[in-house]
Amino acid sequence: MTRTAEIERDTKETQISMKLSLDGGESSVSTGVGFLDHMLDLLARHGRLGLQLEAKGDLETGAHHTTEDVGIVLGQAIDQALGDRAGIRRYGFAAIPMDEAMAECAIDISGRPLTVYEADLPDVAIADFDTELTEEFFRAVANNSKMTLHVRVRYGSNAHHMVEAAFKAFARALRQAVSIDPDESGVPSTKGTLTS
């Protein structure tokens, strides 16, 4: 089973090219937003994803369009790579500490896009990345991958640590949810589909 995807997105705001493998591989990320690159690198590492990403955006207006559109493309790639979802575990959960910060993530690859995001992040920019973009990224991923996503930063004081804990929790929960369940031969749903 090949669980890969290739997605291109070209708008007046961004140009994005992505190759994704849910079963690992090389990672190379370039978005022009240094902190976002860092988060995507660790997402690939902790999610055990093969991720090749090249993004160019209108960074003179800030990192919003690039961050959201990368989330859209990642969500589309996850959706495409999962195919009919047969044999996956479907659910994933992780609680990740990052020094003084703690974040949790729960995922249901349900076919029903929903994001619940709870994080009292300091309203600051980490390098060129506004902390409010964290929610925009996760919402874009969930909507376009058709997953139910709950992300909660339980506590923390350092914005970098809080956002990093959230990305690592997402990565570990995603890794679990998309993994192959040897005891599941079909689609893990009583309705027989997880694509809509």
C-alpha positions in Angstrom: 0.0 0.0 0.0 1.4 3.4 -1.0 0.3 6.1 1.2 1.6 9.2 -0.5 0.3 12.4 -2.0 1.5 15.3 -4.1 -0.3 18.6 -3.9 0.3 21.9 -5.7 -1.4 25.1 -4.7 -0.9 28.3 -6.8 -2.7 31.5 -5.8 -2.0 35.2 -5.9 -0.8 34.9 -2.3 1.2 31.7 -2.2 2.8 29.0 -4.4 3.1 25.7 -2.6 4.4 22.3 -3.7 4.2 19.3 -1.3 5.0 15.6 -1.3 3.9 13.6 1.7 4.4 10.0 2.7 2.5 8.8 5.8 5.1 6.0 6.2 8.3 8.1 6.5 11.0 9.3 4.3 13.2 12.3 3.9 12.1 15.7 5.1 12.9 19.1 3.5 10.9 22.2 4.4 11.2 25.7 3.1 8.4 28.3 3.6 10.3 31.5 4.2 9.0 31.6 7.7 11.7 30.4 10.0 9.7 29.3 13.0 7.1 27.6 10.8 9.9 25.6 9.1 11.1 24.6 12.6 7.6 23.4 13.5 7.1 21.5 10.3 10.5 19.8 10.6 9.6 18.5 14.1 6.1 17.6 12.8 7.7 15.4 10.2 10.2 13.9 12.7 7.7 13.2 15.4 4.9 12.2 13.0 7.3 9.9 11.2 6.3 11.6 7.9 8.2 12.0 4.7 7.6 15.7 3.9 9.0 17.6 1.0 7.6 21.2 1.1 8.5 24.3 -0.9 6.4 27.4 -0.2 6.6 31.0 -1.4 4.2 33.6 -0.1 3.5 37.3 0.2 5.6 37.6 3.4 5.7 41.3 3.1 2.1 41.2 4.4 3.1 38.8 7.2 3.2 35.1 7.6 -0.6 34.5 7.8 -1.3 33.5 4.1 1.8 31.2 4.0 0.9 29.5 7.3 -2.8 29.0 6.5 -2.1 27.8 3.0 0.6 25.3 4.1 -2.0 24.0 6.5 -4.5 23.7 3.7 -2.1 21.8 1.5 -0.9 19.5 4.4 -4.6 18.7 5.1 -5.3 17.9 1.5 -2.1 15.7 1.3 -3.1 13.7 4.4 -6.6 13.2 3.0 -5.2 12.0 -0.4 -2.6 9.8 1.2 -5.2 8.1 3.4 -7.3 7.0 0.5 -10.4 5.1 1.8 -8.9 4.9 5.3 -9.0 1.1 5.4 -6.9 -0.5 8.1 -5.9 2.6 10.0 -6.2 3.0 13.7 -8.3 6.2 13.2 -7.8 7.6 16.7 -4.7 9.2 18.2 -3.8 10.9 21.4 -0.7 12.5 22.8 0.3 14.6 25.8 3.7 16.3 25.4 5.7 18.4 27.8 8.1 21.0 26.6 10.0 22.3 29.6 7.4 24.3 31.6 4.7 23.9 28.9 2.2 21.0 28.4 0.0 20.3 25.4 -2.4 17.6 24.5 -3.9 16.5 21.1 -6.7 14.1 20.3 -7.5 13.1 16.7 -10.3 11.2 15.1 -9.9 10.7 11.3 -13.6 10.8 11.1 -14.5 12.3 7.7 -16.0 15.2 9.8 -13.8 18.3 9.9 -13.9 20.0 13.3 -11.3 21.9 15.3 -11.4 22.6 19.1 -8.4 24.7 20.0 -7.7 25.9 23.6 -4.5 27.8 24.2 -3.9 30.9 26.2 -0.8 31.8 24.3 1.1 35.1 24.9 0.2 37.5 22.1 3.7 37.7 20.7 5.7 37.0 17.5 8.2 34.2 17.7 10.7 35.4 15.1 8.4 36.1 12.2 5.5 33.9 13.4 2.6 35.4 15.3 1.3 32.9 18.0 -2.3 33.4 16.7 -1.3 31.6 13.5 -1.0 28.3 15.4 -4.8 28.0 15.5 -5.1 29.0 11.9 -2.6 26.3 10.9 -4.4 23.5 12.8 -7.8 24.6 11.6 -6.7 24.5 8.0 -5.2 21.0 8.4 -8.3 19.6 10.1 -10.7 21.1 7.6 -8.8 19.8 4.6 -8.0 16.4 5.9 -11.5 15.9 7.2 -10.4 15.1 10.7 -11.8 16.0 14.1 -8.9 17.7 16.0 -8.7 18.8 19.6 -5.6 20.7 20.6 -5.2 22.0 24.1 -2.2 23.8 25.5 -2.8 23.2 29.2 -0.2 25.6 30.6 3.1 27.3 30.0 4.8 30.6 30.1 7.2 30.6 27.2 5.3 31.0 23.9 7.9 29.1 21.9 7.6 26.1 24.2 3.8 26.2 24.2 3.5 26.2 20.4 6.2 23.6 20.1 4.5 21.3 22.6 1.2 21.7 20.6 2.9 20.8 17.3 4.7 17.8 18.8 1.4 16.6 20.4 -0.3 16.9 17.0 2.6 15.0 15.3 2.5 12.1 17.8 -1.3 11.9 17.7 -1.4 11.9 13.9 1.3 9.2 13.8 -0.9 7.0 15.9 -4.1 7.8 14.1 -2.8 7.1 10.6 -0.8 4.0 11.6 -1.9 0.6 10.3 -3.9 -1.5 12.8 -3.0 -5.2 12.1 -6.4 -6.2 13.6 -8.4 -4.0 11.3 -8.9 -5.2 7.7 -11.6 -2.7 6.7 -12.6 0.9 7.4 -12.8 1.4 11.2 -16.4 2.6 11.2 -19.8 1.0 11.6 -21.1 3.2 8.7 -18.4 1.8 6.4 -16.8 5.0 5.3 -14.6 7.7 6.9 -14.3 10.0 3.8 -17.5 12.1 4.3 
